[in-house]
Structure formats: structure tokens, C-alpha cells
Amino acid sequence: MRRSGLGFFASALFVFSAVTAHADSPAVSSGARVAIVGDSITEQKLYSKYVEAYLLACSGLKDLEVFQFGWSGERADGFAARVENDLGIFKPTVVTLCYGMNDGGYRPWDESIGKTYETNMRSVLKKLDGLGVKTIVVGSPGAVDQNFFRPGQKFGNEAAHVAYNDNLAHLRDIDRKLATELGQRFANVHDAMYVAMKKAQDELGPKYDVCGADGFHPGPNGQLIMAYAFLKGLGVDGKIGEITVDMKGEAKATEGHKVLKSAAGTAELASTRWPFCFDGDAKSSSGTRSITPFLPFNETLNRFTLKVANLEAAKAKVQWGSQTKEFSREQLAGGINLAAEFTQTPFDADFAKFVGALGAKQAFETYMIKQVITGFRGFPQDLKEDAEFTGALKVVSSKLLKKQKSLDADARKLLVPVKHTITVTAL
């Protein structure tokens, strides 16, 4: 039975509003320890950076810790074999999973693929439960690009991208079933990517890749879609903050934003809760900005609202940082989303530095796990039972974790209050 993303394109609004079960309740709270797990798409350290940056800079939650556990070429059974050993050094309370791309075997769907995948995912979920992980976001695999995945090739009688998206859609259904059965959360990465890809390529043309130039390793644009799906799965509320500028009085701001000085029509602020910032131009897949018109990221996850009170003129211009835009009185009274309306923001430079520092931290995490920690499980049992030997391994683990925490601290030092000014001028 065909279950490809084609059947979901017509219901894009449903896809984006129902990415996960439990969407109305948060999976993360202050003090959570979030492990981001998956195959090479995770090890690219793009969506994982975006998720970590959002949780630390945008969510308003305190004392979160995030660790990336991606492994190139891995299937669910590969993680099942290393889950207890590798996650032991971090002891997560929340885990996001993204498998299936490799598990599908890069061939047309058959029932044996689903049976093996479900068995392996059940093993992963059982072992996570045994480790005491109570919150799991079971992410579906993503999609393959309709223009870039093995162009001209067929899987059986169908174009390769059609057949393999059908395969991935079956695996998505297995992930949804397991999440529902076990009372966990589900992130519909597949449909989010498929719908956004169709919309974007209809608008920007067939040379615009969404799922990557190779058809299945997304660049920043596609990885932002993945981050969106997982952040929805984690249940973040998306409200960055609200600023009210009064044309006849003092400005007001919600938590995370302090009014330093204000007068009629102006507000100088210092914000410790940042909006998520985008890079690249409006048409390039090498940045995150180009996919935003085709994905409700700003509307659902990045609401940084400006309201203007007591504006008597029919319209006004708003200056925020280096940009100025005009809005009607009705728009400003109801609230505009600064993060969506302004392509340049006072937060951009700080956000880019922060994401870069997270990239350095996550790169070390990949080295730490793949080159050292995972090797501990291969030692003979007699060595594992030797107190001196196990003591030496604990020293190695401690040294590596100290380095990881140092990189984490270096990144967090960049989370400074950003000072910015909003000026509203009646026209």
C-alpha cells in the first residue's frame, strides 16, 4: 500500500500542526539533559546545533544540557548495540531519535524492512527505558529529494525518489505507532520535510535542493525543517517575548527582556531571551533563511512580538537595528512578529557566534563518543572486572567530560544580554 508523502501534501496544515503527540505540553524543563541521537544526518551537526541553540538561547529554560550522539551510516540496531555504553557518560533525561534513512536499505519497501526496523526500534526504546530515560521523542526518518535523489534511476517500476519516500513513509508509520503505544512523543520529520520541499521547489525551482545535493543529506535549509519537527516534538511554546511601545507613554516587556529606557515611540532594551536567527539569502539552500516562507517556524516557534499602543496615525514606520519597515495601525495594535518581518536583526552576530561555538562543542562530542567512549564496550570481560583498569577508564571519561564541559561553558559565555532599540514613527 502506497504511503508516500504525496498523500500528505494536500494536508500541509495538518502536518505542521500535528507534528507530534503531546504538542500542548513541554517535554523539556529547566535542568533537563537532552541527548540528540541519529545517523549521519544527525552527525552533520546542523539540526542538532539548531535545536541546542534554540533550547539555550530562545526557550527561556534554565540549566539545560545538550549532547549530540550522531553516528554516520548507523541504523537503529547500531544504536541499540551502543546505547547503554555511550549514553552512560551523559545520563540524559530526554532523548530524541532519528533513524530510518539507512534502515530502509535504499530499495523499495517490503514487509521485511518494517519488521526488522520495528524490532530494532523496540530494542532501543526498551534500553532507554532501562536507563531511566522517561521522555523520548521518536523521530521519523526524513525524506529524499524529488530532484536530487538518484535522478533518472528507478527502484522497480518507479522513480527512485518516489519509491524510497514511500519506504520512508512506512517507517514513519512504525515510529508513530511505537510512540503512541509506549506513551512517548512522535516527531513527524518525514512529512515536514516532504511538504516544505514540494512548496519550496514549486516556488524556487527544481535546482533548489531541500534534502541535500546528494538527495538525502540535507543542507542548512532542510536541517532547519528537521529542527522544527524536533522542537515541536519537545513541546517548546515558541513565545520568545512581547514588547509594547506606547506612543504616549512608557514601554513594557515580558520576561527575558528588560526595558532600559523608553519614551513616546521608543524603547531601549536588553534581551537575555533571543529570537532564533537565520542566515543565507532568500534563494540559497546553503542557508536557513530560504526555507522559512515554506515552513511555519516563525509562526509557531519564533514569536517575538511588537505591539504599539496609542498610535493615532493610519500607519507608522518601525526601525529595529539597521532596518526600517512600514506597518498599518491595525497591524501594530494586533502585534507584528519582529523575527519574521525583519531579515536583519540586532541578534544576528551574537547568534552566529553562539551557533559556531556549539558546533565546536558538538564536534568534540562526536570525537569523544566515536573515537573513545564507544570503544569501552569492546574490552574483554576480565579487563572490565579489573578494578585498576576500570579506574583508568573512569579517569579517561572524566578528562573527556571535563573538556566537553569546558567547550559548553565557552559557548554559554556568549549568551550575553543583547541591547537593541525599537523606534516607532507615525506617518
PLY file of the C-alpha trace (Angstrom):
ply
format ascii 1.0
element vertex 427
property float x
property float y
property float z
element edge 426
property int vertex1
property int vertex2
end_header
0.00 0.00 0.00
1.42 3.36 -1.04
2.00 5.79 1.80
4.34 8.33 0.26
4.44 11.99 1.23
2.28 12.77 -1.82
-0.80 11.89 0.15
0.12 14.39 2.83
0.94 17.39 0.64
-2.73 18.25 0.35
-2.98 18.40 4.14
0.06 20.55 4.83
-1.62 22.50 7.60
-2.44 19.26 9.41
1.12 18.04 9.00
2.61 21.16 10.51
0.10 21.47 13.34
0.24 17.78 14.32
3.92 17.04 14.14
3.83 15.30 17.47
1.60 13.87 20.08
1.60 15.86 23.36
2.26 19.05 21.36
0.48 21.08 24.01
2.81 20.01 26.82
6.56 20.55 27.14
9.00 17.63 27.17
11.83 19.74 28.49
12.06 21.79 31.65
14.83 23.57 33.46
17.59 21.14 34.37
16.82 18.65 31.57
19.64 16.71 29.91
18.84 16.26 26.22
20.61 13.67 24.04
20.23 14.13 20.27
20.68 10.73 18.61
20.69 9.58 15.00
22.67 8.59 11.93
24.92 10.64 9.61
22.21 13.26 9.16
22.46 13.89 12.89
26.25 13.70 12.79
26.23 16.55 10.26
25.69 18.64 13.39
23.25 21.06 11.83
19.75 20.34 13.13
21.38 19.31 16.40
23.06 22.74 16.64
19.81 24.50 15.83
17.92 22.53 18.47
20.58 23.19 21.09
20.80 26.88 20.18
17.04 27.22 20.44
16.82 25.45 23.79
19.62 27.50 25.34
19.10 30.92 23.75
15.43 31.09 22.83
13.34 28.87 25.08
13.83 30.73 28.35
14.55 27.44 30.13
17.46 27.37 32.55
20.33 24.97 33.15
19.64 22.71 30.18
22.40 20.46 28.90
22.53 19.03 25.38
24.82 16.33 23.92
24.95 15.15 20.28
25.33 11.39 19.63
25.11 11.15 15.82
26.87 8.28 14.03
27.43 8.18 10.29
25.86 5.23 8.47
24.09 3.95 11.59
20.82 2.06 11.70
18.62 1.51 14.72
20.34 -1.77 15.57
23.70 0.01 15.64
22.46 2.40 18.29
20.81 -0.44 20.21
24.26 -2.03 20.49
25.89 1.08 21.94
23.09 2.88 23.76
23.89 1.74 27.31
27.64 2.26 26.98
27.65 5.54 25.08
24.82 7.38 26.84
26.23 6.41 30.24
28.65 9.30 30.25
25.84 11.88 29.84
22.88 10.24 31.62
20.14 12.00 29.63
16.64 12.64 30.88
15.33 13.35 27.37
16.36 11.62 24.12
15.46 12.47 20.52
15.85 9.67 17.96
16.16 9.95 14.17
16.65 6.64 12.38
15.20 5.02 9.28
17.08 6.60 6.40
19.63 3.78 6.37
17.23 1.19 7.79
15.15 1.39 4.61
18.03 -0.17 2.69
17.76 2.25 -0.26
15.37 -0.05 -2.07
11.61 -0.37 -2.49
9.53 -1.13 0.58
8.84 -4.67 1.63
7.46 -6.08 4.86
10.82 -7.47 5.99
12.21 -3.91 6.18
9.42 -2.87 8.52
9.68 -5.98 10.67
13.43 -5.51 11.19
13.10 -1.80 11.84
10.33 -2.23 14.39
12.29 -4.93 16.22
15.38 -2.75 16.40
13.50 0.37 17.46
11.71 -1.57 20.17
15.11 -2.69 21.44
16.32 0.92 21.52
13.24 2.13 23.35
13.39 -0.71 25.88
17.03 0.00 26.63
16.36 3.74 27.03
13.62 2.91 29.49
16.07 0.68 31.35
18.46 3.61 31.61
15.72 5.66 33.26
15.02 7.92 30.26
11.38 8.83 30.72
10.93 11.22 27.79
11.72 10.11 24.26
10.91 11.91 21.03
10.65 9.18 18.39
11.52 10.99 15.20
10.63 9.54 11.85
13.24 9.44 9.11
13.32 12.47 6.86
12.66 12.44 3.13
14.71 12.16 -0.04
14.77 14.97 -2.56
12.45 14.61 -5.54
15.03 16.25 -7.82
18.39 15.26 -6.34
17.97 11.68 -5.08
19.38 9.35 -7.74
18.00 11.33 -10.68
16.98 9.18 -13.62
17.17 5.96 -11.60
14.30 3.64 -10.79
13.55 1.36 -7.88
11.49 -1.30 -9.60
8.97 0.44 -11.84
9.03 3.77 -10.03
11.35 6.74 -9.91
13.87 6.18 -7.13
12.72 9.17 -5.08
9.05 8.13 -5.26
9.77 4.55 -4.21
12.12 5.49 -1.40
9.86 8.18 0.03
7.17 5.52 0.12
9.57 3.27 2.03
10.41 6.06 4.48
6.71 6.81 4.94
6.13 3.22 6.08
8.96 3.60 8.60
7.39 6.87 9.75
4.19 4.97 10.48
6.11 2.44 12.57
7.69 5.26 14.59
4.30 6.85 15.16
2.84 3.50 16.25
5.66 2.85 18.72
5.46 6.35 20.20
1.70 6.03 20.66
1.92 2.52 22.09
4.60 3.46 24.62
3.17 6.84 25.56
6.13 8.71 24.10
6.34 11.67 21.75
6.47 11.49 17.96
8.16 13.96 15.59
6.96 13.68 12.00
10.19 14.69 10.30
9.28 12.93 7.05
6.10 14.84 6.30
7.51 18.16 7.46
10.39 17.78 5.01
8.28 16.45 2.17
5.67 19.20 2.36
8.23 22.00 2.66
10.25 20.51 -0.22
7.24 20.49 -2.53
6.30 24.05 -1.67
9.85 25.38 -1.94
10.65 23.69 -5.25
7.35 24.79 -6.75
8.35 28.36 -5.92
12.15 28.35 -6.27
12.54 25.74 -8.97
13.99 22.25 -9.38
17.59 23.34 -8.82
16.80 24.23 -5.22
17.68 21.20 -3.07
15.88 20.65 0.23
17.04 17.17 1.18
20.63 17.80 0.11
22.66 17.85 -3.06
23.01 14.06 -2.78
19.29 13.75 -2.19
19.27 12.67 1.46
21.86 14.65 3.50
20.09 17.99 3.95
21.94 21.27 4.00
21.07 24.06 6.44
17.65 24.64 4.88
16.49 21.05 5.21
18.09 20.70 8.61
16.07 23.68 9.84
12.96 21.70 8.91
14.26 18.81 10.99
14.96 21.14 13.91
11.43 22.47 13.60
9.97 18.96 13.80
12.05 18.01 16.84
11.41 21.28 18.67
7.70 20.73 18.13
8.21 17.23 19.43
9.87 18.65 22.52
6.85 20.87 23.08
8.53 24.29 23.27
5.96 27.08 23.40
7.53 29.35 20.79
6.89 32.61 22.60
10.19 34.49 22.62
8.71 37.62 24.14
6.43 40.60 23.71
7.41 44.26 23.60
4.84 47.05 23.85
5.88 50.51 22.67
3.49 53.27 23.72
3.26 56.36 21.52
2.19 58.33 24.61
3.92 56.56 27.46
6.47 54.03 28.66
7.36 50.76 27.00
6.74 47.36 28.56
8.34 43.94 28.02
7.77 40.36 29.12
10.26 38.14 30.96
13.65 37.84 29.30
13.55 41.44 28.03
14.36 44.43 30.20
13.36 47.98 29.26
16.44 50.12 29.90
14.92 53.39 28.79
11.80 54.45 26.96
9.93 57.47 25.73
6.94 58.02 23.49
7.50 55.76 20.49
10.88 54.33 21.53
12.26 51.56 23.70
15.82 50.62 24.53
16.03 47.03 25.71
18.40 44.34 26.89
17.26 40.82 26.00
18.53 37.60 27.52
15.96 35.57 25.58
16.89 35.72 21.91
14.86 35.11 18.79
16.16 32.35 16.52
18.18 33.99 13.74
18.61 32.84 10.16
21.49 33.01 7.71
21.92 33.00 3.93
19.80 34.65 1.26
16.23 34.09 0.14
17.05 31.52 -2.56
20.09 29.52 -1.48
19.89 26.08 0.12
23.21 26.78 1.87
21.48 28.91 4.49
18.42 28.63 6.69
16.56 31.75 5.57
15.36 30.47 2.20
13.14 27.72 3.61
11.27 29.93 6.11
8.48 31.00 3.69
7.56 27.33 3.29
7.74 26.31 6.95
5.80 27.75 9.91
8.94 28.08 12.02
8.45 31.75 12.88
4.72 31.44 13.41
4.92 28.55 15.84
8.40 28.64 17.38
9.81 32.14 16.97
7.21 34.67 18.07
8.95 37.88 19.09
6.03 40.27 19.13
5.99 44.05 18.95
2.76 45.84 19.82
2.26 49.59 19.52
-0.26 51.36 21.74
-1.92 54.73 21.17
-0.90 55.13 17.54
-3.27 57.69 16.05
-1.87 57.76 12.51
-3.04 55.24 9.91
0.45 53.76 9.70
3.95 54.05 11.14
7.47 53.01 10.36
9.35 50.74 12.73
13.12 50.84 12.97
14.79 47.87 14.60
18.54 47.76 14.29
19.58 48.70 10.77
16.23 48.01 9.10
13.04 50.04 8.81
9.60 48.78 7.71
6.13 50.30 7.50
3.03 48.80 9.08
-0.61 49.79 9.46
-2.08 50.89 12.75
-4.13 47.70 12.86
-1.07 45.50 12.33
0.86 47.24 15.09
-2.05 47.18 17.52
-2.50 43.46 16.97
1.22 42.76 17.07
3.88 42.05 14.44
6.47 39.30 14.66
9.85 41.02 14.59
11.63 37.72 13.91
9.58 37.17 10.75
9.30 40.73 9.48
12.95 41.80 9.73
15.59 39.98 7.69
18.39 41.62 9.68
18.20 41.75 13.46
20.35 43.11 16.29
20.81 39.49 17.44
22.31 38.08 14.23
26.02 38.44 15.02
25.70 37.11 18.57
23.54 34.22 17.42
26.01 33.22 14.70
28.90 33.23 17.18
26.90 31.13 19.60
25.95 28.54 16.98
29.59 28.39 15.90
30.68 27.67 19.47
28.05 24.95 19.77
29.43 23.45 16.58
32.88 23.21 18.16
31.38 21.57 21.24
29.37 19.07 19.22
32.39 18.25 17.05
34.27 17.27 20.20
31.28 15.21 21.34
31.44 13.23 18.09
35.16 12.59 18.63
34.63 11.78 22.29
31.97 9.15 21.64
33.08 7.62 18.34
36.81 7.55 18.92
36.99 6.79 22.64
33.89 6.08 24.71
32.24 3.58 22.38
35.43 1.52 22.41
34.98 0.75 26.09
32.32 -1.85 25.27
34.82 -3.88 23.25
37.22 -4.66 26.09
37.35 -8.28 27.32
35.25 -9.09 30.36
38.26 -9.87 32.54
39.56 -6.33 31.97
36.15 -4.86 32.74
36.24 -6.69 36.07
39.71 -5.39 36.93
39.39 -2.51 39.39
42.59 -0.77 38.27
41.61 -0.99 34.62
38.08 0.30 35.18
39.52 3.06 37.34
41.72 4.13 34.42
38.69 4.22 32.14
36.90 6.44 34.63
39.85 8.84 34.57
39.74 8.94 30.76
35.98 9.54 30.82
36.40 12.27 33.41
39.05 14.05 31.36
36.94 13.92 28.21
33.85 15.13 30.03
35.86 17.98 31.55
36.87 19.09 28.04
33.29 18.82 26.82
32.04 20.90 29.75
34.74 23.49 29.07
33.54 23.85 25.48
29.98 24.04 26.74
30.96 26.80 29.16
32.77 28.69 26.39
29.58 28.64 24.32
27.40 29.78 27.22
29.66 32.76 27.85
28.38 34.09 24.53
24.80 34.18 25.81
25.05 37.80 26.84
22.17 40.28 27.05
21.71 41.85 23.62
20.96 45.56 23.68
18.66 46.86 20.96
16.38 49.77 20.23
12.91 49.91 18.67
11.72 53.23 17.30
8.18 53.79 16.03
7.48 56.90 13.96
3.94 57.85 12.97
3.44 58.58 9.25
0 1
1 2
2 3
3 4
4 5
5 6
6 7
7 8
8 9
9 10
10 11
11 12
12 13
13 14
14 15
15 16
16 17
17 18
18 19
19 20
20 21
21 22
22 23
23 24
24 25
25 26
26 27
27 28
28 29
29 30
30 31
31 32
32 33
33 34
34 35
35 36
36 37
37 38
38 39
39 40
40 41
41 42
42 43
43 44
44 45
45 46
46 47
47 48
48 49
49 50
50 51
51 52
52 53
53 54
54 55
55 56
56 57
57 58
58 59
59 60
60 61
61 62
62 63
63 64
64 65
65 66
66 67
67 68
68 69
69 70
70 71
71 72
72 73
73 74
74 75
75 76
76 77
77 78
78 79
79 80
80 81
81 82
82 83
83 84
84 85
85 86
86 87
87 88
88 89
89 90
90 91
91 92
92 93
93 94
94 95
95 96
96 97
97 98
98 99
99 100
100 101
101 102
102 103
103 104
104 105
105 106
106 107
107 108
108 109
109 110
110 111
111 112
112 113
113 114
114 115
115 116
116 117
117 118
118 119
119 120
120 121
121 122
122 123
123 124
124 125
125 126
126 127
127 128
128 129
129 130
130 131
131 132
132 133
133 134
134 135
135 136
136 137
137 138
138 139
139 140
140 141
141 142
142 143
143 144
144 145
145 146
146 147
147 148
148 149
149 150
150 151
151 152
152 153
153 154
154 155
155 156
156 157
157 158
158 159
159 160
160 161
161 162
162 163
163 164
164 165
165 166
166 167
167 168
168 169
169 170
170 171
171 172
172 173
173 174
174 175
175 176
176 177
177 178
178 179
179 180
180 181
181 182
182 183
183 184
184 185
185 186
186 187
187 188
188 189
189 190
190 191
191 192
192 193
193 194
194 195
195 196
196 197
197 198
198 199
199 200
200 201
201 202
202 203
203 204
204 205
205 206
206 207
207 208
208 209
209 210
210 211
211 212
212 213
213 214
214 215
215 216
216 217
217 218
218 219
219 220
220 221
221 222
222 223
223 224
224 225
225 226
226 227
227 228
228 229
229 230
230 231
231 232
232 233
233 234
234 235
235 236
236 237
237 238
238 239
239 240
240 241
241 242
242 243
243 244
244 245
245 246
246 247
247 248
248 249
249 250
250 251
251 252
252 253
253 254
254 255
255 256
256 257
257 258
258 259
259 260
260 261
261 262
262 263
263 264
264 265
265 266
266 267
267 268
268 269
269 270
270 271
271 272
272 273
273 274
274 275
275 276
276 277
277 278
278 279
279 280
280 281
281 282
282 283
283 284
284 285
285 286
286 287
287 288
288 289
289 290
290 291
291 292
292 293
293 294
294 295
295 296
296 297
297 298
298 299
299 300
300 301
301 302
302 303
303 304
304 305
305 306
306 307
307 308
308 309
309 310
310 311
311 312
312 313
313 314
314 315
315 316
316 317
317 318
318 319
319 320
320 321
321 322
322 323
323 324
324 325
325 326
326 327
327 328
328 329
329 330
330 331
331 332
332 333
333 334
334 335
335 336
336 337
337 338
338 339
339 340
340 341
341 342
342 343
343 344
344 345
345 346
346 347
347 348
348 349
349 350
350 351
351 352
352 353
353 354
354 355
355 356
356 357
357 358
358 359
359 360
360 361
361 362
362 363
363 364
364 365
365 366
366 367
367 368
368 369
369 370
370 371
371 372
372 373
373 374
374 375
375 376
376 377
377 378
378 379
379 380
380 381
381 382
382 383
383 384
384 385
385 386
386 387
387 388
388 389
389 390
390 391
391 392
392 393
393 394
394 395
395 396
396 397
397 398
398 399
399 400
400 401
401 402
402 403
403 404
404 405
405 406
406 407
407 408
408 409
409 410
410 411
411 412
412 413
413 414
414 415
415 416
416 417
417 418
418 419
419 420
420 421
421 422
422 423
423 424
424 425
425 426
